[in-house]
Amino acid sequence: MPLCFIDFGRGLPYTTAFFLTESEGLMTLVELNAQQAQSLDEVTAAADASALEQVRIRYLGRNGSLPAIIKQMKDVPPEERPEFGKRVQAWRAALEAALTAKQSVAGAAKMDGNAFDCTLPGRWFAPGAKHPVSRVIEETAAIFSRLGFTVADGPDIENRFNNFTALNTPAHHPSMDASDTFWLTDDLLLRTQTSPVQVRMMTQYKPPVRIITPGRTYRRDTTDATHSANFHQIEGLYVDTKPVSLADLKSTLAYYAKEMMGSKAGVRFRPHFFPFTEPSVEVDFSCHVCGGKGCRVCKMSGWIEIAGAGMVDPRVYRLVGYDPEQVYGYAFGFGVERIAMIKYGIPDIRWLYENDTRFLSQLA
Ligand code: DAH
């Protein structure tokens, strides 16, 4: 029995079905329209190029729905065939247009391997974080630049004179042993400290010299939680023809302590020995964690050992060509990793070299 359909698409309230009836096992007009709508919905929903291809195969492929429907043509009553043909062709055209439009947006080229599929979720790049060692170096340079220091640089490969001799290190000193220093030749070595840059500056420039020198240093140390064979130091040197005293050194380092560790940080000097300074001191910062009361970080002492320092030894002046009677100056040096570990609460120096982004991003 022929069915009656509502076909709003043609603008008529009621239209008698012209071709298909259920009893003939053929598709009704409603089914045809529903399938067309369904096919277009599937194009819209296809998430990527391969899903889109599946839709194309399902409807337009050799065994797809549309060729199967077209095969039914012969069973359609002759007077209904033109309308049937028109509708099926309109469906095919609409479907092909939808596929083409979507493919061009969805990056059909992906199907042949060099695609840009702008419907795919973008790759997410985590924002980078500056490495703690870089941060300490940059902050230190900024702090000292406010006091008139400029940044000086020297090579990682040094000679014996700059690294040891000019720094008044006796020829038999154990730090020169092959067990402590990476020697490259009899004369060349990987610098064990940034202090040789002092020598380079003083042999090249007349006073006043006011520099800090951040850089890599190398020692034959076995790596553990607090040691590394390759680490960083920052050296400071101020030499002038007008009087410079230990008090100037202390106030400079006190300023640095407050800027770096917080306004409550203080410094203390303990007598020590370095070959290139006389007198020499070890410099402690008051513990920024407990404020000096004593805690695990400062091992209950209230103080944290930070730097070596002192007034430049007259013998160093002589070795670099300065007249010790004409110049005054101080020098200091400290480990960058140590400051970073203290400042950021890093318990193991190796974390600084493992490039584990889980650790680094915590510091962002
Ligand atoms: N170079 C020393 C070291 O590696 C640190 C140091 C101590 C540097 C005293 C100085 C200084 O300039 O005056 O342990």
Residues whose N, C-alpha, C, O or C-beta is under 5 A from the ligand:
A	BS01	DAH	T192 Q193 S195 G236 F274 T277 G308 A309 G310 A331 F332 G333
